[in-house]
Amino acid sequence: MPPEASPSGAEAHCRALEALYASAPINERFDSRIELPEPGLARIRFQVEERHFHAAGAAHGTVYFKMLDDAAFYAANGLVTDRFLLTTAFNLLFTRPMKAGEAVAEGRWVSGRRRVLVAEARILDSSGEETARGTGTFMRSHIALSGLPGYRLSE
């Protein structure tokens, strides 16, 4: 990308967080892609596949938790440019079973900017129906984002 087109500031931070998400080994197990349109907002598009099902033929709770936690986490970490956040608590409400198909987890920062941040997320299935929602609290860690190999700021 030419220098004049390189993102800077908040946009560069959001692109670096997207790269961090893509670099996480856990994401090799899910067909997913994250977008951070702006700090405080995150959207993860993912595929629910039969290999994610429990014995009754719908998505296992681990899929719900992973996508909700990630969407809320990245929404919150979009506002923190120096440190990696850690999930300290997450409350999850299942509202309907997820079948195979595309889904979207949408995360949004709610409050806090210093040590603890609160963010919420919801999952919409391919028909646009909400399947779950959750709220998490996230704490600044001692891990510098700049020290993580997946976090790459454009130059």
C-alpha positions in Angstrom: 0.0 0.0 0.0 1.5 3.4 -0.9 2.4 5.6 2.1 -0.4 8.1 1.4 -2.9 5.3 1.6 -1.5 3.8 4.8 -4.0 4.0 7.7 -2.9 5.9 10.8 -4.1 6.3 14.4 -7.3 4.6 15.3 -7.7 3.1 11.8 -4.2 1.6 11.9 -4.9 0.1 15.4 -8.2 -1.5 14.1 -6.4 -3.0 11.1 -3.6 -4.3 13.5 -6.3 -5.9 15.7 -7.9 -7.6 12.7 -4.4 -9.0 11.9 -4.1 -10.2 15.5 -7.4 -12.0 15.3 -6.4 -13.7 12.1 -3.1 -14.9 13.6 -4.6 -16.6 16.6 -4.2 -20.4 16.3 -7.8 -21.0 17.6 -9.2 -19.3 14.6 -7.8 -22.1 12.4 -10.7 -24.1 13.7 -13.4 -21.6 12.6 -14.2 -20.2 9.2 -14.4 -16.6 10.4 -13.3 -13.1 9.6 -13.3 -10.0 11.8 -14.0 -6.4 10.9 -13.4 -3.4 13.2 -15.2 -0.5 11.4 -14.2 1.9 14.2 -12.9 1.6 17.8 -15.6 0.2 20.1 -17.3 -1.8 17.3 -16.4 -5.3 16.0 -18.2 -7.7 13.6 -17.2 -11.3 13.1 -18.7 -13.2 10.2 -18.5 -16.9 10.6 -19.8 -20.2 9.3 -21.6 -22.6 11.6 -20.8 -26.1 10.4 -22.1 -29.5 11.3 -18.7 -30.3 12.9 -19.7 -27.6 15.5 -22.9 -29.4 16.5 -23.8 -31.1 19.7 -25.7 -34.4 19.7 -29.1 -32.8 19.1 -28.0 -31.2 15.8 -27.4 -27.5 16.6 -24.3 -25.4 17.4 -22.6 -26.3 20.7 -22.3 -23.6 23.3 -18.6 -23.2 22.7 -19.3 -21.6 19.3 -21.6 -19.1 20.9 -19.2 -18.2 23.7 -16.1 -18.0 21.4 -17.8 -15.6 18.9 -19.5 -13.5 21.5 -16.4 -13.2 23.7 -14.2 -12.3 20.6 -16.7 -9.7 19.3 -17.0 -8.0 22.7 -13.3 -8.3 23.4 -12.2 -6.7 20.1 -14.8 -4.0 20.4 -13.3 -3.1 23.8 -9.6 -3.5 22.7 -10.3 -1.2 19.9 -10.3 1.6 22.5 -7.0 0.4 24.1 -4.0 0.9 21.9 -1.2 -0.2 24.2 -2.3 -3.3 26.0 -3.9 -6.7 25.3 -7.1 -7.0 27.3 -8.1 -10.1 29.3 -11.7 -11.4 29.7 -12.4 -11.4 33.5 -16.1 -12.3 33.3 -18.7 -13.1 30.6 -22.4 -13.6 30.9 -24.1 -15.5 28.1 -27.8 -15.8 27.2 -28.8 -18.4 24.6 -32.0 -17.2 22.7 -32.3 -19.9 20.0 -30.4 -22.8 18.5 -28.0 -22.1 15.6 -28.1 -24.4 12.6 -25.5 -24.6 9.8 -25.0 -21.4 7.8 -23.5 -18.0 8.0 -23.8 -16.0 11.2 -22.5 -12.6 12.5 -21.3 -11.7 16.0 -21.6 -8.0 16.6 -19.7 -6.5 19.5 -20.0 -3.0 21.0 -18.1 -1.2 23.8 -20.5 -0.1 26.6 -18.4 1.6 29.3 -15.1 2.0 31.0 -11.8 3.1 29.5 -9.1 2.9 32.2 -8.5 -0.5 33.9 -11.8 -2.3 33.2 -14.0 -2.1 30.1 -17.4 -3.5 29.5 -18.7 -4.6 26.1 -21.7 -6.6 24.8 -22.2 -8.7 21.8 -25.0 -10.6 20.0 -25.1 -13.2 17.3 -27.5 -13.0 14.3 -28.1 -16.1 12.2 -28.4 -16.2 8.4 -32.1 -15.2 8.7 -31.2 -12.1 10.8 -32.6 -13.7 14.0 -30.7 -13.2 17.3 -29.4 -16.5 18.6 -27.5 -15.3 21.7 -26.2 -12.3 23.5 -23.6 -11.6 26.1 -21.8 -9.0 28.2 -18.2 -9.2 29.2 -15.8 -7.4 31.4 -12.2 -6.9 30.2 -9.2 -5.8 32.1 -5.9 -4.3 30.8 -3.1 -6.9 31.0 0.6 -6.4 31.3 1.0 -7.7 27.7 2.0 -5.0 25.2 0.1 -5.2 21.9 3.3 -4.2 20.2 5.0 -7.3 21.5 2.5 -9.7 19.9 3.7 -11.1 16.6 0.2 -10.9 15.1 -0.4 -7.2 15.9 1.1 -5.4 12.9 0.7 -1.6 12.6 1.0 -0.4 8.9 4.0 1.7 8.2 
